[in-house]
Amino acid sequence: MHPILNRVTRRLSPLLICIMTAVAVADDEWTQFRGPDGQGVSQAIGLPMTWTETENIVWKAAIPGEGHSSPVISGDQIWLTTAIAEQLSEAEMQERLSAVKNSQGLLLAGTLRLQAVCISRTSGEVLHNITLLTVEKPEPKHALNSYASPTPVISGNRVFFHFGTYGTVAVNRETGELLWKNDSLKLEHQNGPGSSPIVWQDFVIVHLDGTDTQSIAALKCATGEVAWQTKRSGQMDPTPELQKAYGTPLLVELEDRPLVISQAANWVYGYDARDGKEIWKASYGKLGFSTVPRPVVRGDTVYVATSYMQSRLLAVKMTGEGDVTGTHIAWMSDKQIPQKPSMILLGENIYFVSDAGIVRCLNAENGDEKWFSRLPGDYSASPLAAEGRIYFFNQDGVCTVLKAGDTFEVLAKNPLDSAIMASPAVAGKSMFVRTATALYRIEQK
């Protein structure tokens, strides 16, 4: 954070700190997963409310391969990742999967090329297509996942790409030059990589929660060297498959401390971003693993969804130290909590959709339900909020737009031709939506 902003924010609430940190970034910047502050809320005015394949589409750019990473945007550049995989025969796949424990729902690829694609925001033309990593024998991945699911992060003239066990890569965003890569931090994902990186000052911070090892680490932005790495301290389920997680950390400036909110299996942690020191942790109170949704923050409270088996929503005060399970959990809910999509927090309301399409609105202060209903389809992408509207994208390519508020009201339903697994991005008056085959620039005409 800028020194002047840091001095001012010492006198302000954590909520205002988060807001000021977000608006310090240019309005047209969407540099990380879920936007400038990682909360999925845009301050843009004039975003489209309706579209089809032929209505309000500025351009549509075909994206080769498979990837669920969200687009990130700075200036005229849009960056995302994709995986180009050599297809195995059914016999080859079954032979290799026969050696994998709990292989149901898993897929395998042959040689894998993990690529960065840069697209012009103005024209939709491809500016760069760069092979970052080549993997000869990738791990299996879940059928609903991709090998290019983590969203990149833009910082200054660099873009940082993280692919879990396959490595982290820095690229000069002007020239496309590979600056460094670090493929030394190995783990077993079981279902493929999922955690997106964040940047704080000179560090790229990543989650490394596999079936075999669980930690959080910071790499130096300049070189890719490990600056610090902290093992998870909370007690895990003894079954390795129940120790993994796929969440993305969230940085909150709290009481002069840069606090990394980090959701792992069975526990959520708060770490000091400067050195990785664990400040506090809170237990989910039940089994929680393969954790995906990114936390959201209101004031001094963070809201965490625990994912599998049955997801639980916890409201945790971030001001404690040590094990705060018994003292700092304000409330919890076990009803239709998402396992993959993140949540939206607007004012005193928290909104979310379950993977199966049950949408709910709760009072963020106490967890009381204000309303619930059903949306069509299944959901993986995280929603977007702007101008008092919330956009929910399902896996069939349909976006349902709701009016934010204390009652359920559908404003529009917007279909596209292909599946949506990636979360949307915003720049200017345009929304950028990635489907299974293409990236769309959607704008009111």
SULZI-V285596 format. One record per residue. N is the residue number from 1. RES is the residue in three letters. PHI is phi in whole degrees, -180 to 180 (NA if undefined). PSI is psi as a letter, one per 20 degrees, with the letter a starting at -180 (none if undefined). D_CENTER is the distance of its C-alpha to the mean C-alpha in Angstrom with 2 decimals. Layout:
BEGIN
{{N:RES:PHI:PSI:D_CENTER} {N:RES:PHI:PSI:D_CENTER}}
END
This chain:
BEGIN
{{1:MET:NA:q:21.68} {2:HIS:-61:p:24.95} {3:PRO:-55:g:27.98} {4:ILE:-66:g:29.42} {5:LEU:-61:h:26.25} {6:ASN:-64:g:26.02} {7:ARG:-66:h:29.65} {8:VAL:-67:g:29.20} {9:THR:-72:i:26.13} {10:ARG:-60:h:28.05} {11:ARG:-95:i:29.98} {12:LEU:-108:r:27.14} {13:SER:-70:q:25.03} {14:PRO:-58:h:21.48} {15:LEU:-63:g:20.33} {16:LEU:-66:h:22.29} {17:ILE:-60:g:20.99} {18:CYS:-60:g:17.37} {19:ILE:-65:g:18.81} {20:MET:-67:h:21.06} {21:THR:-62:h:18.48} {22:ALA:-68:g:16.56} {23:VAL:-75:i:19.83} {24:ALA:-66:i:21.01} {25:VAL:-88:q:18.80} {26:ALA:-57:q:20.54} {27:ASP:-57:h:19.97} {28:ASP:-87:j:19.25} {29:GLU:-95:p:16.46} {30:TRP:-137:m:12.77} {31:THR:-94:i:11.99} {32:GLN:-148:r:8.32} {33:PHE:-56:p:4.86} {34:ARG:73:k:6.45} {35:GLY:94:a:9.70} {36:PRO:-54:h:12.25} {37:ASP:-107:j:11.68} {38:GLY:72:j:7.98} {39:GLN:-109:i:9.57} {40:GLY:77:j:9.61} {41:VAL:-113:p:13.35} {42:SER:-107:q:15.49} {43:GLN:-92:j:19.05} {44:ALA:-63:q:20.24} {45:ILE:-116:p:23.56} {46:GLY:97:j:24.76} {47:LEU:-66:q:21.76} {48:PRO:-68:q:23.10} {49:MET:-107:h:23.36} {50:THR:-131:q:24.86} {51:TRP:-166:r:24.74} {52:THR:-142:a:25.79} {53:GLU:-63:h:26.15} {54:THR:-119:i:29.11} {55:GLU:-117:p:28.43} {56:ASN:62:k:26.54} {57:ILE:-104:o:25.16} {58:VAL:-76:g:25.79} {59:TRP:-156:r:24.88} {60:LYS:-136:o:23.24} {61:ALA:-111:p:22.45} {62:ALA:-68:p:22.57} {63:ILE:-117:o:19.96} {64:PRO:-73:r:21.55} {65:GLY:73:b:20.25} {66:GLU:-131:p:17.15} {67:GLY:-167:q:13.47} {68:HIS:-112:j:10.30} {69:SER:-66:q:8.45} {70:SER:-84:q:8.14} {71:PRO:-70:q:11.12} {72:VAL:-121:q:11.49} {73:ILE:-135:p:14.93} {74:SER:-152:p:17.78} {75:GLY:60:c:21.40} {76:ASP:-92:j:22.31} {77:GLN:-100:p:19.69} {78:ILE:-119:p:16.65} {79:TRP:-114:q:14.90} {80:LEU:-153:r:13.02} {81:THR:-122:q:13.74} {82:THR:-149:q:15.86} {83:ALA:-118:p:17.84} {84:ILE:-104:o:21.57} {85:ALA:-114:p:23.05} {86:GLU:-74:p:26.71} {87:GLN:-79:p:27.48} {88:LEU:-90:q:29.36} {89:SER:-70:r:32.22} {90:GLU:-59:h:31.98} {91:ALA:-66:g:34.48} {92:GLU:-63:g:32.63} {93:MET:-64:g:29.36} {94:GLN:-64:h:31.23} {95:GLU:-63:g:33.13} {96:ARG:-73:h:30.12} {97:LEU:-72:h:28.27} {98:SER:-63:h:31.49} {99:ALA:-91:j:30.89} {100:VAL:-101:p:27.41} {101:LYS:-73:p:27.38} {102:ASN:53:l:25.74} {103:SER:-88:j:25.15} {104:GLN:-60:p:25.00} {105:GLY:82:j:22.28} {106:LEU:-98:q:21.62} {107:LEU:-128:q:22.32} {108:LEU:-128:q:23.51} {109:ALA:-122:r:23.93} {110:GLY:-82:b:26.56} {111:THR:-56:p:26.09} {112:LEU:-121:p:22.62} {113:ARG:-112:o:21.95} {114:LEU:-96:o:18.46} {115:GLN:-121:q:18.65} {116:ALA:-106:p:17.32} {117:VAL:-119:p:18.41} {118:CYS:-114:p:19.25} {119:ILE:-121:q:20.49} {120:SER:-70:p:22.70} {121:ARG:-62:h:21.37} {122:THR:-72:g:25.04} {123:SER:-108:h:26.34} {124:GLY:83:j:23.66} {125:GLU:-78:q:25.45} {126:VAL:-78:p:23.93} {127:LEU:-94:h:24.54} {128:HIS:-142:q:23.31} {129:ASN:-140:o:22.59} {130:ILE:-120:p:22.34} {131:THR:-79:o:22.40} {132:LEU:-91:g:20.46} {133:LEU:-144:q:21.22} {134:THR:-119:p:23.61} {135:VAL:-119:o:23.40} {136:GLU:-74:g:26.68} {137:LYS:-132:n:25.82} {138:PRO:-69:q:22.17} {139:GLU:-66:r:21.23} {140:PRO:-64:r:20.95} {141:LYS:-135:q:17.75} {142:HIS:-72:q:17.30} {143:ALA:-61:h:18.51} {144:LEU:-89:i:15.36} {145:ASN:-105:r:13.23} {146:SER:-132:r:13.82} {147:TYR:-80:i:14.64} {148:ALA:-125:l:12.43} {149:SER:-90:h:9.01} {150:PRO:-63:p:7.16} {151:THR:-82:p:6.72} {152:PRO:-70:r:9.74} {153:VAL:-135:p:10.72} {154:ILE:-100:p:14.15} {155:SER:-145:o:16.64} {156:GLY:62:c:20.25} {157:ASN:-95:j:21.72} {158:ARG:-118:q:19.22} {159:VAL:-121:p:16.06} {160:PHE:-112:p:14.34} {161:PHE:-119:p:13.09} {162:HIS:-124:p:12.04} {163:PHE:-127:k:13.06} {164:GLY:62:c:13.50} {165:THR:-62:h:17.21} {166:TYR:-81:i:18.16} {167:GLY:130:r:17.55} {168:THR:-123:p:16.13} {169:VAL:-134:p:17.86} {170:ALA:-109:p:18.73} {171:VAL:-129:p:20.25} {172:ASN:-72:o:22.56} {173:ARG:-75:i:21.14} {174:GLU:-86:g:24.68} {175:THR:-103:i:26.42} {176:GLY:82:j:23.85} {177:GLU:-72:p:25.41} {178:LEU:-76:p:23.69} {179:LEU:-90:g:24.10} {180:TRP:-166:r:23.20} {181:LYS:-142:q:21.43} {182:ASN:-130:o:21.05} {183:ASP:-116:k:21.14} {184:SER:-92:i:22.80} {185:LEU:-95:n:20.05} {186:LYS:-92:q:20.55} {187:LEU:-159:r:19.26} {188:GLU:-104:o:19.54} {189:HIS:-78:h:16.39} {190:GLN:72:g:18.64} {191:ASN:-111:j:16.14} {192:GLY:95:r:14.67} {193:PRO:-73:q:11.79} {194:GLY:-149:h:8.15} {195:SER:-77:p:6.81} {196:SER:-92:q:5.71} {197:PRO:-84:r:8.61} {198:ILE:-129:r:9.76} {199:VAL:-120:p:13.37} {200:TRP:-131:o:15.99} {201:GLN:49:d:19.49} {202:ASP:-100:j:20.57} {203:PHE:-119:q:17.91} {204:VAL:-101:o:14.81} {205:ILE:-106:p:13.23} {206:VAL:-134:q:11.71} {207:HIS:-89:q:11.58} {208:LEU:-136:m:14.38} {209:ASP:-110:n:14.83} {210:GLY:-110:a:17.09} {211:THR:-78:i:20.14} {212:ASP:-112:h:22.41} {213:THR:-151:q:20.94} {214:GLN:-138:p:18.37} {215:SER:-162:r:17.65} {216:ILE:-127:q:15.61} {217:ALA:-141:q:16.91} {218:ALA:-121:p:17.36} {219:LEU:-105:q:18.73} {220:LYS:-73:p:21.08} {221:CYS:-59:h:19.92} {222:ALA:-76:h:23.49} {223:THR:-129:i:24.21} {224:GLY:85:i:21.36} {225:GLU:-70:q:23.48} {226:VAL:-73:p:22.15} {227:ALA:-87:g:22.81} {228:TRP:-157:q:22.06} {229:GLN:-147:p:20.72} {230:THR:-124:p:20.88} {231:LYS:-75:q:21.34} {232:ARG:-66:p:20.16} {233:SER:-101:i:23.27} {234:GLY:-72:q:22.83} {235:GLN:-68:p:24.89} {236:MET:-103:r:23.25} {237:ASP:-63:q:24.54} {238:PRO:-67:i:27.07} {239:THR:-81:p:25.67} {240:PRO:-54:h:23.46} {241:GLU:-63:i:21.37} {242:LEU:-101:j:20.44} {243:GLN:-111:i:19.22} {244:LYS:-89:r:16.02} {245:ALA:-157:r:12.38} {246:TYR:-134:k:8.95} {247:GLY:-80:r:6.88} {248:THR:-109:p:5.29} {249:PRO:-68:r:8.36} {250:LEU:-133:p:9.54} {251:LEU:-97:p:12.87} {252:VAL:-128:p:15.64} {253:GLU:-83:o:19.20} {254:LEU:-136:o:21.44} {255:GLU:53:l:25.22} {256:ASP:66:j:25.37} {257:ARG:-121:p:22.84} {258:PRO:-79:o:19.43} {259:LEU:-101:p:17.65} {260:VAL:-94:o:14.46} {261:ILE:-85:p:13.11} {262:SER:-134:o:12.13} {263:GLN:-95:p:11.83} {264:ALA:-125:a:13.69} {265:ALA:-71:p:16.22} {266:ASN:70:i:18.74} {267:TRP:-144:q:17.97} {268:VAL:-112:p:15.83} {269:TYR:-122:q:16.98} {270:GLY:-119:p:17.67} {271:TYR:-119:q:18.52} {272:ASP:-78:p:20.39} {273:ALA:-64:h:18.48} {274:ARG:-71:h:21.93} {275:ASP:-139:j:23.03} {276:GLY:79:j:20.57} {277:LYS:-66:p:23.04} {278:GLU:-73:p:21.99} {279:ILE:-95:g:22.97} {280:TRP:-153:r:22.32} {281:LYS:-150:q:20.86} {282:ALA:-136:p:21.03} {283:SER:-79:q:21.56} {284:TYR:-71:i:20.08} {285:GLY:82:i:23.72} {286:LYS:-163:r:23.17} {287:LEU:-60:p:21.50} {288:GLY:-147:o:17.70} {289:PHE:-147:r:15.96} {290:SER:49:k:13.35} {291:THR:-67:p:11.07} {292:VAL:-119:g:7.63} {293:PRO:-57:p:6.91} {294:ARG:-78:p:5.75} {295:PRO:-64:q:9.37} {296:VAL:-122:q:11.37} {297:VAL:-129:p:14.64} {298:ARG:-139:o:18.16} {299:GLY:59:c:20.98} {300:ASP:-99:j:21.22} {301:THR:-119:p:19.24} {302:VAL:-112:q:15.70} {303:TYR:-113:p:14.65} {304:VAL:-127:p:13.05} {305:ALA:-100:p:12.89} {306:THR:-93:i:14.28} {307:SER:76:d:13.77} {308:TYR:-109:q:16.84} {309:MET:-76:f:19.72} {310:GLN:-92:p:20.01} {311:SER:-74:q:17.06} {312:ARG:-123:q:18.17} {313:LEU:-104:p:17.04} {314:LEU:-114:p:18.22} {315:ALA:-106:o:19.10} {316:VAL:-118:p:19.72} {317:LYS:-71:p:21.74} {318:MET:-93:j:20.47} {319:THR:-96:j:24.04} {320:GLY:-91:a:25.41} {321:GLU:-140:q:26.23} {322:GLY:76:b:26.53} {323:ASP:-80:o:25.88} {324:VAL:-104:j:25.33} {325:THR:-55:g:25.00} {326:GLY:-85:i:28.39} {327:THR:-124:h:28.29} {328:HIS:-121:j:24.96} {329:ILE:-90:o:23.43} {330:ALA:-76:g:24.46} {331:TRP:-164:r:23.86} {332:MET:-147:q:22.07} {333:SER:-140:q:21.82} {334:ASP:-115:j:21.85} {335:LYS:-102:o:22.26} {336:GLN:54:l:19.91} {337:ILE:-86:p:16.65} {338:PRO:-65:q:13.56} {339:GLN:-99:h:12.61} {340:LYS:-119:g:9.50} {341:PRO:-68:q:8.80} {342:SER:-78:r:7.75} {343:MET:-109:r:10.91} {344:ILE:-122:p:12.86} {345:LEU:-121:o:15.45} {346:LEU:-129:o:18.47} {347:GLY:60:c:21.67} {348:GLU:-97:j:22.70} {349:ASN:-109:q:20.78} {350:ILE:-118:p:17.54} {351:TYR:-117:q:16.63} {352:PHE:-163:r:14.73} {353:VAL:-124:p:15.49} {354:SER:-73:r:15.99} {355:ASP:-58:h:15.35} {356:ALA:-92:j:19.05} {357:GLY:100:j:19.08} {358:ILE:-85:o:20.49} {359:VAL:-102:p:19.39} {360:ARG:-134:q:20.34} {361:CYS:-127:p:20.97} {362:LEU:-119:q:21.79} {363:ASN:-75:o:23.48} {364:ALA:-68:h:21.09} {365:GLU:-73:h:24.20} {366:ASN:-132:i:25.56} {367:GLY:85:j:23.46} {368:ASP:-66:q:26.20} {369:GLU:-80:p:25.40} {370:LYS:-97:g:26.32} {371:TRP:-165:r:25.83} {372:PHE:-149:q:24.30} {373:SER:-160:a:24.73} {374:ARG:-122:p:23.63} {375:LEU:-109:q:21.72} {376:PRO:-73:q:22.52} {377:GLY:88:a:20.68} {378:ASP:-108:q:17.77} {379:TYR:-132:p:14.10} {380:SER:-127:h:10.78} {381:ALA:-66:q:9.05} {382:SER:-84:q:7.87} {383:PRO:-75:r:10.99} {384:LEU:-127:q:12.29} {385:ALA:-121:p:15.25} {386:ALA:-164:p:18.13} {387:GLU:52:k:21.89} {388:GLY:74:j:22.06} {389:ARG:-123:q:20.39} {390:ILE:-126:p:17.28} {391:TYR:-105:o:16.11} {392:PHE:-113:p:15.08} {393:PHE:-108:p:14.64} {394:ASN:-98:r:16.05} {395:GLN:-74:i:16.36} {396:ASP:-93:i:19.81} {397:GLY:95:j:18.82} {398:VAL:-101:p:19.99} {399:CYS:-107:p:18.49} {400:THR:-100:p:20.20} {401:VAL:-102:p:20.58} {402:LEU:-112:q:21.62} {403:LYS:-81:p:23.48} {404:ALA:-71:p:21.94} {405:GLY:158:a:24.63} {406:ASP:-85:j:26.66} {407:THR:-132:q:27.62} {408:PHE:-83:p:25.99} {409:GLU:-147:p:26.66} {410:VAL:-87:p:25.49} {411:LEU:-99:h:25.86} {412:ALA:-166:q:25.08} {413:LYS:-131:p:23.93} {414:ASN:-127:o:22.96} {415:PRO:-95:q:23.11} {416:LEU:-122:r:22.11} {417:ASP:-82:i:23.62} {418:SER:-140:r:20.80} {419:ALA:-63:q:17.87} {420:ILE:-119:o:14.47} {421:MET:-115:h:11.47} {422:ALA:-86:q:9.13} {423:SER:-83:q:7.96} {424:PRO:-77:r:10.76} {425:ALA:-134:r:11.69} {426:VAL:-134:q:14.93} {427:ALA:-151:p:17.78} {428:GLY:61:c:21.26} {429:LYS:-103:j:22.26} {430:SER:-111:q:20.22} {431:MET:-109:p:17.17} {432:PHE:-115:o:15.62} {433:VAL:-122:p:14.69} {434:ARG:-100:p:14.16} {435:THR:-106:a:16.12} {436:ALA:-66:i:17.28} {437:THR:-123:i:19.95} {438:ALA:-154:r:19.42} {439:LEU:-113:p:17.72} {440:TYR:-111:p:19.36} {441:ARG:-104:o:20.32} {442:ILE:-111:p:21.30} {443:GLU:-151:q:23.66} {444:GLN:-64:p:26.51} {445:LYS:-103:none:29.76}}
END
